[in-house]
Amino acid sequence: MKTDYEIILKPIITEKSMIQKDTSNSVAFKVRVDANKHEIKRAVEKIFDVTVLEVRTMMIEGKTKRMGRFSGQRANWKKAIVTLKPGDKIEYFEGAS
C-alpha cells in the first residue's frame, strides 16, 4: 500500500503551471509512475485539504543524454494536473507576494 506522501513526489513549478493555476485553478505534480487517478485525487485532498474536481495524467518520456561518446537516458516519469474546486488553493503554489 502506497502512502499519500509516496504518491505525490514533488510539485512542478514552471511558468506554464503558474499560468494554469491563475486561469483554471489547476496545479501540477510529479507523481509515481504506478499511481492512478483515484490515488492521486485522494492523496492531494488528504495532504492539502482541498477538493479535487479533475485529475489529468500523462507519461513523460525521459530524454536521451550524452556524455562524450557515451549515451544514456533519463528515467520516464508521470505528471498529474489536478483541477481544484473554485475558491480552493494550495498555499505552496501561492508564493510570498
Biopython code that builds the backbone (N, CA, C, O; Angstrom):
import numpy as np
from Bio.PDB.StructureBuilder import StructureBuilder

atoms = [
    (1, "MET", "N", (0.845, -1.199, 0.000)),
    (1, "MET", "CA", (0.000, 0.000, 0.000)),
    (1, "MET", "C", (0.878, 1.245, 0.000)),
    (1, "MET", "O", (1.768, 1.387, 0.839)),
    (2, "LYS", "N", (0.626, 2.139, -0.939)),
    (2, "LYS", "CA", (1.388, 3.373, -1.045)),
    (2, "LYS", "C", (0.748, 4.436, -0.151)),
    (2, "LYS", "O", (-0.474, 4.580, -0.130)),
    (3, "THR", "N", (1.570, 5.172, 0.582)),
    (3, "THR", "CA", (1.029, 6.264, 1.375)),
    (3, "THR", "C", (0.834, 7.483, 0.479)),
    (3, "THR", "O", (1.350, 7.540, -0.637)),
    (4, "ASP", "N", (0.075, 8.460, 0.992)),
    (4, "ASP", "CA", (-0.198, 9.662, 0.203)),
    (4, "ASP", "C", (1.082, 10.418, -0.126)),
    (4, "ASP", "O", (1.209, 10.990, -1.209)),
    (5, "TYR", "N", (2.030, 10.422, 0.806)),
    (5, "TYR", "CA", (3.277, 11.149, 0.591)),
    (5, "TYR", "C", (4.214, 10.417, -0.365)),
    (5, "TYR", "O", (5.142, 11.028, -0.896)),
    (6, "GLU", "N", (3.996, 9.133, -0.596)),
    (6, "GLU", "CA", (4.779, 8.400, -1.587)),
    (6, "GLU", "C", (4.217, 8.584, -2.995)),
    (6, "GLU", "O", (4.947, 8.457, -3.978)),
    (7, "ILE", "N", (2.925, 8.884, -3.091)),
    (7, "ILE", "CA", (2.289, 9.060, -4.408)),
    (7, "ILE", "C", (2.675, 10.405, -5.011)),
    (7, "ILE", "O", (3.070, 10.466, -6.175)),
    (8, "ILE", "N", (2.566, 11.491, -4.232)),
    (8, "ILE", "CA", (2.922, 12.835, -4.702)),
    (8, "ILE", "C", (4.412, 13.036, -4.438)),
    (8, "ILE", "O", (4.827, 13.138, -3.284)),
    (9, "LEU", "N", (5.214, 13.092, -5.492)),
    (9, "LEU", "CA", (6.664, 13.213, -5.322)),
    (9, "LEU", "C", (7.101, 14.661, -5.125)),
    (9, "LEU", "O", (7.828, 14.967, -4.180)),
    (10, "LYS", "N", (6.659, 15.559, -6.019)),
    (10, "LYS", "CA", (7.018, 16.968, -5.870)),
    (10, "LYS", "C", (6.137, 17.816, -6.770)),
    (10, "LYS", "O", (5.618, 17.325, -7.772)),
    (11, "PRO", "N", (5.964, 19.081, -6.422)),
    (11, "PRO", "CA", (5.192, 19.968, -7.301)),
    (11, "PRO", "C", (6.034, 20.392, -8.494)),
    (11, "PRO", "O", (7.263, 20.422, -8.426)),
    (12, "ILE", "N", (5.358, 20.717, -9.584)),
    (12, "ILE", "CA", (6.037, 21.215, -10.783)),
    (12, "ILE", "C", (5.736, 22.708, -10.856)),
    (12, "ILE", "O", (4.598, 23.120, -11.082)),
    (13, "ILE", "N", (6.779, 23.503, -10.662)),
    (13, "ILE", "CA", (6.609, 24.959, -10.652)),
    (13, "ILE", "C", (7.330, 25.524, -11.864)),
    (13, "ILE", "O", (8.543, 25.728, -11.845)),
    (14, "THR", "N", (6.563, 25.773, -12.918)),
    (14, "THR", "CA", (7.099, 26.361, -14.135)),
    (14, "THR", "C", (6.219, 27.546, -14.501)),
    (14, "THR", "O", (5.180, 27.778, -13.883)),
    (15, "GLU", "N", (6.639, 28.281, -15.500)),
    (15, "GLU", "CA", (5.848, 29.423, -15.948)),
    (15, "GLU", "C", (4.472, 28.969, -16.442)),
    (15, "GLU", "O", (3.458, 29.602, -16.150)),
    (16, "LYS", "N", (4.450, 27.877, -17.185)),
    (16, "LYS", "CA", (3.183, 27.365, -17.704)),
    (16, "LYS", "C", (2.265, 26.895, -16.569)),
    (16, "LYS", "O", (1.061, 27.151, -16.605)),
    (17, "SER", "N", (2.815, 26.218, -15.573)),
    (17, "SER", "CA", (1.966, 25.741, -14.480)),
    (17, "SER", "C", (1.431, 26.893, -13.631)),
    (17, "SER", "O", (0.340, 26.789, -13.069)),
    (18, "MET", "N", (2.179, 27.982, -13.533)),
    (18, "MET", "CA", (1.680, 29.146, -12.786)),
    (18, "MET", "C", (0.542, 29.841, -13.547)),
    (18, "MET", "O", (-0.395, 30.353, -12.934)),
    (19, "ILE", "N", (0.627, 29.858, -14.877)),
    (19, "ILE", "CA", (-0.461, 30.420, -15.678)),
    (19, "ILE", "C", (-1.710, 29.551, -15.536)),
    (19, "ILE", "O", (-2.819, 30.074, -15.419)),
    (20, "GLN", "N", (-1.536, 28.219, -15.546)),
    (20, "GLN", "CA", (-2.669, 27.314, -15.347)),
    (20, "GLN", "C", (-3.302, 27.513, -13.978)),
    (20, "GLN", "O", (-4.524, 27.454, -13.845)),
    (21, "LYS", "N", (-2.492, 27.744, -12.972)),
    (21, "LYS", "CA", (-3.003, 27.965, -11.615)),
    (21, "LYS", "C", (-3.879, 29.201, -11.580)),
    (21, "LYS", "O", (-4.929, 29.199, -10.936)),
    (22, "ASP", "N", (-3.463, 30.257, -12.262)),
    (22, "ASP", "CA", (-4.220, 31.509, -12.250)),
    (22, "ASP", "C", (-5.481, 31.443, -13.102)),
    (22, "ASP", "O", (-6.514, 31.992, -12.718)),
    (23, "THR", "N", (-5.410, 30.777, -14.258)),
    (23, "THR", "CA", (-6.548, 30.789, -15.177)),
    (23, "THR", "C", (-7.582, 29.712, -14.873)),
    (23, "THR", "O", (-8.781, 29.988, -14.915)),
    (24, "SER", "N", (-7.145, 28.489, -14.567)),
    (24, "SER", "CA", (-8.104, 27.391, -14.397)),
    (24, "SER", "C", (-8.040, 26.713, -13.035)),
    (24, "SER", "O", (-8.646, 25.659, -12.843)),
    (25, "ASN", "N", (-7.311, 27.305, -12.081)),
    (25, "ASN", "CA", (-7.178, 26.760, -10.720)),
    (25, "ASN", "C", (-6.672, 25.315, -10.763)),
    (25, "ASN", "O", (-7.179, 24.451, -10.048)),
    (26, "SER", "N", (-5.658, 25.059, -11.616)),
    (26, "SER", "CA", (-5.055, 23.733, -11.741)),
    (26, "SER", "C", (-3.598, 23.794, -11.292)),
    (26, "SER", "O", (-2.897, 24.772, -11.550)),
    (27, "VAL", "N", (-3.155, 22.736, -10.620)),
    (27, "VAL", "CA", (-1.764, 22.651, -10.172)),
    (27, "VAL", "C", (-1.169, 21.348, -10.713)),
    (27, "VAL", "O", (-1.894, 20.383, -10.953)),
    (28, "ALA", "N", (0.149, 21.325, -10.901)),
    (28, "ALA", "CA", (0.823, 20.173, -11.496)),
    (28, "ALA", "C", (1.759, 19.530, -10.484)),
    (28, "ALA", "O", (2.425, 20.217, -9.709)),
    (29, "PHE", "N", (1.801, 18.203, -10.501)),
    (29, "PHE", "CA", (2.671, 17.439, -9.610)),
    (29, "PHE", "C", (3.395, 16.359, -10.391)),
    (29, "PHE", "O", (2.888, 15.843, -11.388)),
    (30, "LYS", "N", (4.601, 16.022, -9.915)),
    (30, "LYS", "CA", (5.286, 14.823, -10.383)),
    (30, "LYS", "C", (4.829, 13.712, -9.447)),
    (30, "LYS", "O", (4.934, 13.844, -8.227)),
    (31, "VAL", "N", (4.319, 12.610, -10.014)),
    (31, "VAL", "CA", (3.768, 11.530, -9.206)),
    (31, "VAL", "C", (4.443, 10.214, -9.567)),
    (31, "VAL", "O", (5.172, 10.120, -10.555)),
    (32, "ARG", "N", (4.186, 9.199, -8.747)),
    (32, "ARG", "CA", (4.734, 7.870, -9.033)),
    (32, "ARG", "C", (4.193, 7.355, -10.353)),
    (32, "ARG", "O", (3.058, 7.648, -10.729)),
    (33, "VAL", "N", (5.011, 6.585, -11.053)),
    (33, "VAL", "CA", (4.637, 6.071, -12.360)),
    (33, "VAL", "C", (3.465, 5.091, -12.240)),
    (33, "VAL", "O", (2.645, 5.006, -13.154)),
    (34, "ASP", "N", (3.376, 4.361, -11.144)),
    (34, "ASP", "CA", (2.323, 3.361, -11.000)),
    (34, "ASP", "C", (1.077, 3.886, -10.284)),
    (34, "ASP", "O", (0.175, 3.107, -9.975)),
    (35, "ALA", "N", (1.011, 5.186, -10.017)),
    (35, "ALA", "CA", (-0.159, 5.770, -9.347)),
    (35, "ALA", "C", (-1.278, 5.999, -10.360)),
    (35, "ALA", "O", (-1.026, 6.395, -11.498)),
    (36, "ASN", "N", (-2.525, 5.744, -9.932)),
    (36, "ASN", "CA", (-3.656, 6.011, -10.823)),
    (36, "ASN", "C", (-4.379, 7.284, -10.378)),
    (36, "ASN", "O", (-4.036, 7.876, -9.354)),
    (37, "LYS", "N", (-5.381, 7.698, -11.156)),
    (37, "LYS", "CA", (-6.060, 8.971, -10.902)),
    (37, "LYS", "C", (-6.776, 8.990, -9.558)),
    (37, "LYS", "O", (-6.800, 10.021, -8.885)),
    (38, "HIS", "N", (-7.357, 7.868, -9.164)),
    (38, "HIS", "CA", (-8.076, 7.814, -7.887)),
    (38, "HIS", "C", (-7.116, 8.006, -6.711)),
    (38, "HIS", "O", (-7.430, 8.723, -5.761)),
    (39, "GLU", "N", (-5.948, 7.364, -6.777)),
    (39, "GLU", "CA", (-4.946, 7.504, -5.719)),
    (39, "GLU", "C", (-4.411, 8.930, -5.664)),
    (39, "GLU", "O", (-4.210, 9.472, -4.577)),
    (40, "ILE", "N", (-4.180, 9.540, -6.816)),
    (40, "ILE", "CA", (-3.672, 10.908, -6.866)),
    (40, "ILE", "C", (-4.689, 11.870, -6.266)),
    (40, "ILE", "O", (-4.325, 12.752, -5.488)),
    (41, "LYS", "N", (-5.955, 11.710, -6.619)),
    (41, "LYS", "CA", (-7.014, 12.569, -6.089)),
    (41, "LYS", "C", (-7.087, 12.457, -4.572)),
    (41, "LYS", "O", (-7.131, 13.470, -3.872)),
    (42, "ARG", "N", (-7.100, 11.226, -4.062)),
    (42, "ARG", "CA", (-7.173, 11.013, -2.616)),
    (42, "ARG", "C", (-5.970, 11.637, -1.898)),
    (42, "ARG", "O", (-6.121, 12.259, -0.846)),
    (43, "ALA", "N", (-4.776, 11.465, -2.475)),
    (43, "ALA", "CA", (-3.561, 11.975, -1.844)),
    (43, "ALA", "C", (-3.565, 13.502, -1.787)),
    (43, "ALA", "O", (-3.226, 14.078, -0.753)),
    (44, "VAL", "N", (-3.944, 14.164, -2.880)),
    (44, "VAL", "CA", (-3.957, 15.633, -2.908)),
    (44, "VAL", "C", (-4.996, 16.167, -1.936)),
    (44, "VAL", "O", (-4.729, 17.130, -1.218)),
    (45, "GLU", "N", (-6.179, 15.557, -1.901)),
    (45, "GLU", "CA", (-7.226, 16.018, -0.988)),
    (45, "GLU", "C", (-6.805, 15.852, 0.468)),
    (45, "GLU", "O", (-7.091, 16.715, 1.298)),
    (46, "LYS", "N", (-6.132, 14.753, 0.782)),
    (46, "LYS", "CA", (-5.735, 14.495, 2.165)),
    (46, "LYS", "C", (-4.553, 15.362, 2.601)),
    (46, "LYS", "O", (-4.554, 15.892, 3.712)),
    (47, "ILE", "N", (-3.558, 15.510, 1.745)),
    (47, "ILE", "CA", (-2.353, 16.264, 2.113)),
    (47, "ILE", "C", (-2.640, 17.764, 2.215)),
    (47, "ILE", "O", (-2.224, 18.411, 3.176)),
    (48, "PHE", "N", (-3.352, 18.320, 1.224)),
    (48, "PHE", "CA", (-3.523, 19.767, 1.136)),
    (48, "PHE", "C", (-4.891, 20.254, 1.605)),
    (48, "PHE", "O", (-5.127, 21.462, 1.628)),
    (49, "ASP", "N", (-5.798, 19.355, 1.979)),
    (49, "ASP", "CA", (-7.128, 19.697, 2.494)),
    (49, "ASP", "C", (-7.892, 20.579, 1.502)),
    (49, "ASP", "O", (-8.367, 21.658, 1.854)),
    (50, "VAL", "N", (-8.002, 20.104, 0.266)),
    (50, "VAL", "CA", (-8.734, 20.797, -0.797)),
    (50, "VAL", "C", (-9.687, 19.795, -1.451)),
    (50, "VAL", "O", (-9.615, 18.596, -1.181)),
    (51, "THR", "N", (-10.574, 20.290, -2.309)),
    (51, "THR", "CA", (-11.483, 19.437, -3.066)),
    (51, "THR", "C", (-11.010, 19.380, -4.511)),
    (51, "THR", "O", (-10.845, 20.412, -5.162)),
    (52, "VAL", "N", (-10.795, 18.167, -5.006)),
    (52, "VAL", "CA", (-10.299, 17.958, -6.365)),
    (52, "VAL", "C", (-11.481, 17.658, -7.282)),
    (52, "VAL", "O", (-12.288, 16.774, -6.995)),
    (53, "LEU", "N", (-11.578, 18.399, -8.391)),
    (53, "LEU", "CA", (-12.636, 18.165, -9.369)),
    (53, "LEU", "C", (-12.208, 17.208, -10.467)),
    (53, "LEU", "O", (-13.001, 16.377, -10.910)),
    (54, "GLU", "N", (-10.947, 17.315, -10.917)),
    (54, "GLU", "CA", (-10.483, 16.538, -12.058)),
    (54, "GLU", "C", (-8.995, 16.261, -11.947)),
    (54, "GLU", "O", (-8.237, 17.096, -11.453)),
    (55, "VAL", "N", (-8.578, 15.092, -12.405)),
    (55, "VAL", "CA", (-7.154, 14.736, -12.454)),
    (55, "VAL", "C", (-6.838, 14.284, -13.869)),
    (55, "VAL", "O", (-7.483, 13.376, -14.395)),
    (56, "ARG", "N", (-5.842, 14.917, -14.490)),
    (56, "ARG", "CA", (-5.351, 14.514, -15.807)),
    (56, "ARG", "C", (-3.913, 14.053, -15.637)),
    (56, "ARG", "O", (-3.122, 14.711, -14.961)),
    (57, "THR", "N", (-3.572, 12.932, -16.242)),
    (57, "THR", "CA", (-2.216, 12.396, -16.104)),
    (57, "THR", "C", (-1.590, 12.210, -17.475)),
    (57, "THR", "O", (-2.284, 12.037, -18.477)),
    (58, "MET", "N", (-0.267, 12.248, -17.499)),
    (58, "MET", "CA", (0.473, 11.990, -18.734)),
    (58, "MET", "C", (1.837, 11.408, -18.397)),
    (58, "MET", "O", (2.450, 11.767, -17.392)),
    (59, "MET", "N", (2.297, 10.514, -19.243)),
    (59, "MET", "CA", (3.628, 9.939, -19.088)),
    (59, "MET", "C", (4.613, 10.792, -19.889)),
    (59, "MET", "O", (4.385, 11.094, -21.061)),
    (60, "ILE", "N", (5.703, 11.170, -19.237)),
    (60, "ILE", "CA", (6.745, 11.954, -19.887)),
    (60, "ILE", "C", (7.934, 11.021, -20.138)),
    (60, "ILE", "O", (8.464, 10.411, -19.209)),
    (61, "GLU", "N", (8.335, 10.921, -21.385)),
    (61, "GLU", "CA", (9.443, 10.045, -21.739)),
    (61, "GLU", "C", (10.768, 10.723, -21.419)),
    (61, "GLU", "O", (10.956, 11.902, -21.720)),
    (62, "GLY", "N", (11.690, 9.974, -20.805)),
    (62, "GLY", "CA", (12.990, 10.511, -20.437)),
    (62, "GLY", "C", (13.820, 10.869, -21.654)),
    (62, "GLY", "O", (13.792, 10.176, -22.671)),
    (63, "LYS", "N", (14.559, 11.964, -21.533)),
    (63, "LYS", "CA", (15.392, 12.423, -22.653)),
    (63, "LYS", "C", (16.660, 11.579, -22.767)),
    (63, "LYS", "O", (17.170, 11.058, -21.776)),
    (64, "THR", "N", (17.151, 11.457, -23.991)),
    (64, "THR", "CA", (18.439, 10.812, -24.221)),
    (64, "THR", "C", (19.529, 11.854, -24.028)),
    (64, "THR", "O", (19.475, 12.935, -24.614)),
    (65, "LYS", "N", (20.513, 11.528, -23.209)),
    (65, "LYS", "CA", (21.614, 12.447, -22.916)),
    (65, "LYS", "C", (22.933, 11.791, -23.275)),
    (65, "LYS", "O", (23.069, 10.569, -23.222)),
    (66, "ARG", "N", (23.907, 12.618, -23.642)),
    (66, "ARG", "CA", (25.222, 12.112, -23.999)),
    (66, "ARG", "C", (26.288, 12.720, -23.107)),
    (66, "ARG", "O", (26.207, 13.887, -22.721)),
    (67, "MET", "N", (27.285, 11.913, -22.786)),
    (67, "MET", "CA", (28.486, 12.379, -22.093)),
    (67, "MET", "C", (29.655, 11.912, -22.952)),
    (67, "MET", "O", (30.142, 10.792, -22.791)),
    (68, "GLY", "N", (30.104, 12.772, -23.864)),
    (68, "GLY", "CA", (31.155, 12.374, -24.799)),
    (68, "GLY", "C", (30.617, 11.359, -25.781)),
    (68, "GLY", "O", (29.629, 11.614, -26.470)),
    (69, "ARG", "N", (31.269, 10.198, -25.847)),
    (69, "ARG", "CA", (30.797, 9.177, -26.786)),
    (69, "ARG", "C", (29.789, 8.226, -26.162)),
    (69, "ARG", "O", (29.265, 7.348, -26.848)),
    (70, "PHE", "N", (29.506, 8.386, -24.869)),
    (70, "PHE", "CA", (28.563, 7.511, -24.181)),
    (70, "PHE", "C", (27.194, 8.176, -24.124)),
    (70, "PHE", "O", (27.089, 9.378, -23.877)),
    (71, "SER", "N", (26.163, 7.401, -24.349)),
    (71, "SER", "CA", (24.826, 7.957, -24.275)),
    (71, "SER", "C", (24.013, 7.158, -23.263)),
    (71, "SER", "O", (24.225, 5.961, -23.071)),
    (72, "GLY", "N", (23.094, 7.841, -22.636)),
    (72, "GLY", "CA", (22.213, 7.216, -21.669)),
    (72, "GLY", "C", (20.846, 7.871, -21.757)),
    (72, "GLY", "O", (20.610, 8.727, -22.609)),
    (73, "GLN", "N", (19.962, 7.469, -20.885)),
    (73, "GLN", "CA", (18.622, 8.023, -20.921)),
    (73, "GLN", "C", (18.146, 8.326, -19.506)),
    (73, "GLN", "O", (18.362, 7.541, -18.583)),
    (74, "ARG", "N", (17.495, 9.479, -19.350)),
    (74, "ARG", "CA", (16.872, 9.811, -18.083)),
    (74, "ARG", "C", (15.642, 8.946, -17.878)),
    (74, "ARG", "O", (15.102, 8.389, -18.833)),
    (75, "ALA", "N", (15.205, 8.836, -16.650)),
    (75, "ALA", "CA", (14.068, 7.973, -16.336)),
    (75, "ALA", "C", (12.769, 8.579, -16.855)),
    (75, "ALA", "O", (12.628, 9.800, -16.917)),
    (76, "ASN", "N", (11.823, 7.722, -17.228)),
    (76, "ASN", "CA", (10.485, 8.167, -17.575)),
    (76, "ASN", "C", (9.764, 8.556, -16.286)),
    (76, "ASN", "O", (10.046, 7.995, -15.227)),
    (77, "TRP", "N", (8.830, 9.517, -16.366)),
    (77, "TRP", "CA", (8.108, 9.942, -15.180)),
    (77, "TRP", "C", (6.679, 10.318, -15.534)),
    (77, "TRP", "O", (6.330, 10.456, -16.706)),
    (78, "LYS", "N", (5.859, 10.481, -14.504)),
    (78, "LYS", "CA", (4.441, 10.749, -14.707)),
    (78, "LYS", "C", (4.092, 12.106, -14.131)),
    (78, "LYS", "O", (4.530, 12.463, -13.037)),
    (79, "LYS", "N", (3.297, 12.860, -14.880)),
    (79, "LYS", "CA", (2.873, 14.198, -14.486)),
    (79, "LYS", "C", (1.366, 14.182, -14.293)),
    (79, "LYS", "O", (0.639, 13.607, -15.104)),
    (80, "ALA", "N", (0.893, 14.811, -13.222)),
    (80, "ALA", "CA", (-0.539, 14.902, -12.956)),
    (80, "ALA", "C", (-0.931, 16.366, -12.851)),
    (80, "ALA", "O", (-0.302, 17.130, -12.119)),
    (81, "ILE", "N", (-1.969, 16.759, -13.581)),
    (81, "ILE", "CA", (-2.519, 18.108, -13.493)),
    (81, "ILE", "C", (-3.852, 17.985, -12.765)),
    (81, "ILE", "O", (-4.782, 17.336, -13.243)),
    (82, "VAL", "N", (-3.925, 18.627, -11.593)),
    (82, "VAL", "CA", (-5.072, 18.486, -10.709)),
    (82, "VAL", "C", (-5.864, 19.791, -10.726)),
    (82, "VAL", "O", (-5.318, 20.854, -10.432)),
    (83, "THR", "N", (-7.157, 19.711, -11.073)),
    (83, "THR", "CA", (-8.034, 20.880, -11.073)),
    (83, "THR", "C", (-8.759, 20.937, -9.736)),
    (83, "THR", "O", (-9.382, 19.960, -9.320)),
    (84, "LEU", "N", (-8.678, 22.078, -9.066)),
    (84, "LEU", "CA", (-9.279, 22.256, -7.747)),
    (84, "LEU", "C", (-10.624, 22.958, -7.854)),
    (84, "LEU", "O", (-10.916, 23.628, -8.844)),
    (85, "LYS", "N", (-11.440, 22.792, -6.815)),
    (85, "LYS", "CA", (-12.731, 23.467, -6.745)),
    (85, "LYS", "C", (-12.498, 24.975, -6.690)),
    (85, "LYS", "O", (-11.540, 25.420, -6.057)),
    (86, "PRO", "N", (-13.357, 25.778, -7.341)),
    (86, "PRO", "CA", (-13.186, 27.237, -7.268)),
    (86, "PRO", "C", (-13.173, 27.712, -5.819)),
    (86, "PRO", "O", (-14.029, 27.331, -5.020)),
    (87, "GLY", "N", (-12.198, 28.545, -5.494)),
    (87, "GLY", "CA", (-12.053, 29.043, -4.128)),
    (87, "GLY", "C", (-11.000, 28.293, -3.335)),
    (87, "GLY", "O", (-10.422, 28.852, -2.403)),
    (88, "ASP", "N", (-10.737, 27.034, -3.683)),
    (88, "ASP", "CA", (-9.677, 26.272, -3.016)),
    (88, "ASP", "C", (-8.336, 26.655, -3.614)),
    (88, "ASP", "O", (-8.234, 26.965, -4.801)),
    (89, "LYS", "N", (-7.312, 26.630, -2.776)),
    (89, "LYS", "CA", (-5.954, 26.885, -3.269)),
    (89, "LYS", "C", (-4.962, 26.171, -2.384)),
    (89, "LYS", "O", (-5.246, 25.869, -1.224)),
    (90, "ILE", "N", (-3.796, 25.905, -2.941)),
    (90, "ILE", "CA", (-2.705, 25.271, -2.205)),
    (90, "ILE", "C", (-1.688, 26.356, -1.901)),
    (90, "ILE", "O", (-1.151, 26.985, -2.814)),
    (91, "GLU", "N", (-1.424, 26.576, -0.625)),
    (91, "GLU", "CA", (-0.555, 27.677, -0.203)),
    (91, "GLU", "C", (0.846, 27.559, -0.771)),
    (91, "GLU", "O", (1.504, 28.574, -1.000)),
    (92, "TYR", "N", (1.321, 26.333, -1.004)),
    (92, "TYR", "CA", (2.676, 26.114, -1.522)),
    (92, "TYR", "C", (2.867, 26.828, -2.854)),
    (92, "TYR", "O", (3.952, 27.341, -3.127)),
    (93, "PHE", "N", (1.832, 26.869, -3.682)),
    (93, "PHE", "CA", (1.942, 27.451, -5.017)),
    (93, "PHE", "C", (1.720, 28.964, -5.017)),
    (93, "PHE", "O", (1.990, 29.621, -6.023)),
    (94, "GLU", "N", (1.240, 29.522, -3.921)),
    (94, "GLU", "CA", (0.911, 30.946, -3.894)),
    (94, "GLU", "C", (2.156, 31.814, -3.802)),
    (94, "GLU", "O", (2.162, 32.917, -4.350)),
    (95, "GLY", "N", (3.210, 31.361, -3.132)),
    (95, "GLY", "CA", (4.442, 32.125, -3.039)),
    (95, "GLY", "C", (4.330, 33.261, -2.052)),
    (95, "GLY", "O", (3.288, 33.443, -1.423)),
    (96, "ALA", "N", (5.400, 34.029, -1.911)),
    (96, "ALA", "CA", (5.440, 35.149, -0.981)),
    (96, "ALA", "C", (5.216, 36.435, -1.759)),
    (96, "ALA", "O", (6.160, 37.019, -2.292)),
    (97, "SER", "N", (3.987, 36.866, -1.820)),
    (97, "SER", "CA", (3.720, 38.099, -2.567)),
    (97, "SER", "C", (3.014, 39.119, -1.707)),
    (97, "SER", "O", (2.711, 40.217, -2.174)),
]
sb = StructureBuilder()
sb.init_structure("model")
sb.init_model(0)
sb.init_chain("A")
sb.init_seg("    ")
for serial, (resi, resn, name, xyz) in enumerate(atoms, 1):
    if name == "N":
        sb.init_residue(resn, " ", resi, " ")
    sb.init_atom(name, np.array(xyz, "f"), 0.0, 1.0, " ", f" {name:<3s}", serial, name[0])
structure = sb.get_structure()
